[in-house]
């Protein structure tokens, strides 16, 4: 069996590649943007076949899929940093919607059996009311950022292609996932990176923060990529599934746990530049549907996840 991962050198993509490589009967290939860094997969790069391609480039994408002939595609490539979607909304929408459309068209025209998992997002739920928490897959989608609108677009495309063409498409709506190699623009990774810099004497003992009151549902990325695999093995085509822990934490709690891992005395300062024009206040998911269908549950504690993120930055600040 062959598996293709779009966005293979990204945060989740690199962890998924590691997970799949542990399965001896799989040949793994990945798609990455031309010129993008492969730091996240440098330790496994010699075990992978990497194609350089922008998923918005339809002819190149079609050729890669025809040449490699995967039996499954994990579609993770996206413009994934929400603040960037505010600055470049058209780029975000084009990458996430048209890029996904190109993947689906290539799969539709394939003349061999092929399953596809589309990595959608809990951000699609957007404005969630108190009586809707925890959020179920049947909840109304009220996106609050250009990124979230793009994710709704790719989600609905996956549904439409499964219904119109009978394609095996599973849509996973992952809630916030954390772990080593997470981009520094995300809150937990930003906090850990700043702590590591402070410990090395490279930054004043002050951490800049955004909104600490938002409540999110956090799962370790290594549990999430295991869920992606199970989604294609155990789940029903055409369906959407929440991947989450079912428990909410304030961003402040994440910061407090990370601060408990250091001996430094650190001041916290609000940075207005880290605030967004609109933000989801509470986002906690109901994972009942997926847990029942895939026999999955999170295994890694939040404390271990956050400790691993901090260790990652402690090991990497010297390379900054």
ChimeraX attribute file (.defattr): number of C-alpha atoms within 10 A of each C-alpha:
attribute: neighborCount
match mode: 1-to-1
recipient: residues
	/A:1	11
	/A:2	15
	/A:3	21
	/A:4	26
	/A:5	24
	/A:6	24
	/A:7	23
	/A:8	29
	/A:9	26
	/A:10	24
	/A:11	20
	/A:12	24
	/A:13	24
	/A:14	23
	/A:15	24
	/A:16	25
	/A:17	24
	/A:18	17
	/A:19	14
	/A:20	17
	/A:21	16
	/A:22	9
	/A:23	10
	/A:24	8
	/A:25	10
	/A:26	13
	/A:27	17
	/A:28	22
	/A:29	21
	/A:30	24
	/A:31	24
	/A:32	21
	/A:33	16
	/A:34	10
	/A:35	8
	/A:36	10
	/A:37	12
	/A:38	15
	/A:39	12
	/A:40	19
	/A:41	20
	/A:42	12
	/A:43	10
	/A:44	12
	/A:45	16
	/A:46	9
	/A:47	15
	/A:48	15
	/A:49	13
	/A:50	19
	/A:51	19
	/A:52	15
	/A:53	20
	/A:54	18
	/A:55	25
	/A:56	18
	/A:57	12
	/A:58	17
	/A:59	12
	/A:60	15
	/A:61	21
	/A:62	18
	/A:63	12
	/A:64	18
	/A:65	16
	/A:66	16
	/A:67	9
	/A:68	16
	/A:69	20
	/A:70	24
	/A:71	15
	/A:72	20
	/A:73	24
	/A:74	24
	/A:75	25
	/A:76	23
	/A:77	25
	/A:78	23
	/A:79	20
	/A:80	17
	/A:81	13
	/A:82	18
	/A:83	18
	/A:84	14
	/A:85	20
	/A:86	15
	/A:87	11
	/A:88	13
	/A:89	19
	/A:90	14
	/A:91	15
	/A:92	25
	/A:93	22
	/A:94	16
	/A:95	20
	/A:96	28
	/A:97	22
	/A:98	20
	/A:99	21
	/A:100	26
	/A:101	21
	/A:102	18
	/A:103	21
	/A:104	22
	/A:105	13
	/A:106	18
	/A:107	26
	/A:108	18
	/A:109	10
	/A:110	15
	/A:111	9
	/A:112	11
	/A:113	13
	/A:114	18
	/A:115	18
	/A:116	25
	/A:117	22
	/A:118	26
	/A:119	20
	/A:120	29
	/A:121	23
	/A:122	26
	/A:123	25
	/A:124	22
	/A:125	24
	/A:126	21
	/A:127	19
	/A:128	20
	/A:129	12
	/A:130	11
	/A:131	7
	/A:132	14
	/A:133	15
	/A:134	19
	/A:135	22
	/A:136	18
	/A:137	20
	/A:138	9
	/A:139	12
	/A:140	14
	/A:141	17
	/A:142	15
	/A:143	21
	/A:144	17
	/A:145	22
	/A:146	21
	/A:147	29
	/A:148	26
	/A:149	24
	/A:150	28
	/A:151	29
	/A:152	23
	/A:153	20
	/A:154	25
	/A:155	25
	/A:156	17
	/A:157	20
	/A:158	28
	/A:159	21
	/A:160	15
	/A:161	19
	/A:162	19
	/A:163	14
	/A:164	9
	/A:165	9
	/A:166	13
	/A:167	21
	/A:168	24
	/A:169	30
	/A:170	27
	/A:171	29
	/A:172	24
	/A:173	23
	/A:174	26
	/A:175	23
	/A:176	21
	/A:177	22
	/A:178	26
	/A:179	25
	/A:180	22
	/A:181	20
	/A:182	21
	/A:183	16
	/A:184	14
	/A:185	14
	/A:186	14
	/A:187	21
	/A:188	21
	/A:189	24
	/A:190	21
	/A:191	23
	/A:192	28
	/A:193	24
	/A:194	23
	/A:195	27
	/A:196	23
	/A:197	20
	/A:198	19
	/A:199	16
	/A:200	12
	/A:201	10
	/A:202	13
	/A:203	13
	/A:204	13
	/A:205	16
	/A:206	14
	/A:207	20
	/A:208	15
	/A:209	20
	/A:210	17
	/A:211	18
	/A:212	14
	/A:213	13
	/A:214	16
	/A:215	19
	/A:216	23
	/A:217	23
	/A:218	25
	/A:219	25
	/A:220	22
	/A:221	25
	/A:222	21
	/A:223	22
	/A:224	26
	/A:225	24
	/A:226	17
	/A:227	25
	/A:228	22
	/A:229	18
	/A:230	16
	/A:231	27
	/A:232	21
	/A:233	11
	/A:234	13
	/A:235	22
	/A:236	16
	/A:237	21
	/A:238	18
	/A:239	16
	/A:240	25
	/A:241	24
	/A:242	24
	/A:243	33
	/A:244	30
	/A:245	25
	/A:246	21
	/A:247	16
	/A:248	17
	/A:249	16
	/A:250	17
	/A:251	18
	/A:252	18
	/A:253	13
	/A:254	19
	/A:255	21
	/A:256	12
	/A:257	14
	/A:258	20
	/A:259	17
	/A:260	10
	/A:261	14
	/A:262	15
	/A:263	8
	/A:264	12
	/A:265	9
	/A:266	14
	/A:267	10
	/A:268	11
	/A:269	11
	/A:270	13
	/A:271	12
	/A:272	11
	/A:273	9
	/A:274	13
	/A:275	13
	/A:276	14
	/A:277	8
	/A:278	10
	/A:279	15
	/A:280	17
	/A:281	16
	/A:282	22
	/A:283	28
	/A:284	24
	/A:285	27
	/A:286	20
	/A:287	22
	/A:288	19
	/A:289	16
	/A:290	23
	/A:291	17
	/A:292	11
	/A:293	14
	/A:294	17
	/A:295	12
	/A:296	18
	/A:297	18
	/A:298	18
	/A:299	11
	/A:300	13
	/A:301	11
	/A:302	17
	/A:303	13
	/A:304	12
	/A:305	20
	/A:306	23
	/A:307	17
	/A:308	17
	/A:309	24
	/A:310	27
	/A:311	15
	/A:312	19
	/A:313	24
	/A:314	18
	/A:315	11
	/A:316	14
	/A:317	14
	/A:318	11
	/A:319	6
	/A:320	6
